[in-house]
Amino acid sequence: MDGKKAVVDFQGNQVTAEAGLVRVKPGDRVLVHAGCILQVLSEEEGDRMQELFEELEEVMKDEDPGISAEL
């Protein structure tokens, strides 16, 4: 955290996101869109989102093995 900016790590990809819309703290699992943190996720929500992204990546690989999805 740096003021209203936060570094968010998603599967090893680190991005800086605007954190001024919701209260966040280091270690929170968050939903980010267009560079803004929109929501702090519960542990269950975070786990489910992770599962969905993993499923999506598998579907994309099955559709075209040459595609490497970076979600």
N, C-alpha and C positions, 0 to 999 in steps of 0.2 A: 504494500500500500504506500502511496505517495500522494497525500492530500486526497483528491477525488479521483485519482487514477489507481488502478490495480493491475498487477501482472497476473494473468490467468494462464494456467498450464492445462492444456488439453492433450493428453496422450503424448506428451513431450514437446508439443508446439506451444511456445509461449507468445502471448499477445498482450498488449496493454489495452485495457478497457476502461471506459468511463464508469466510475463507481458512485456517482452523485445521485442516482435515482433511488437506490435502496441502501439500507444499512448493511454493510458487509464487514467481515473481519478475516484475517488470514486463516486459511484452512476451510473456509466455507466453500461448498459446491454451489456453483452459480450457473444461470442460464444467460448466455451472451448472444446478442444480435446486433449487427451493424456497429460493433465497437462499444456497445453499452451493456452493462450488467442490468438485466431486467428483473431478475428474481433470484433469491437464495433458495436452493433446493433442500428438501429434507434428505436424509440418508437414503430412504426408499426411492424417492423421486430421482435422485442422482444415480442410484444403481440401475433403475429402469431405463433412464435416458442412455446410460452407457450400453446396456444390453441392446437397445434399439439401434444405436449407431453401429454396433458390431454386426447386428443382423443386416443392416443396410449395406455395410461394406461387403458382406458375403454375397448378398444379392447382386450388387454391382459387379463383383468379380465373376459371378456365374454368368451374367449377361454378356460380358466382354472381358475375357481373361487379360487383355492388354491394358485394361483400365486399373489404375492404382488409386483407390479412393483415399483421400486424406481428409477425414472428417474430424 
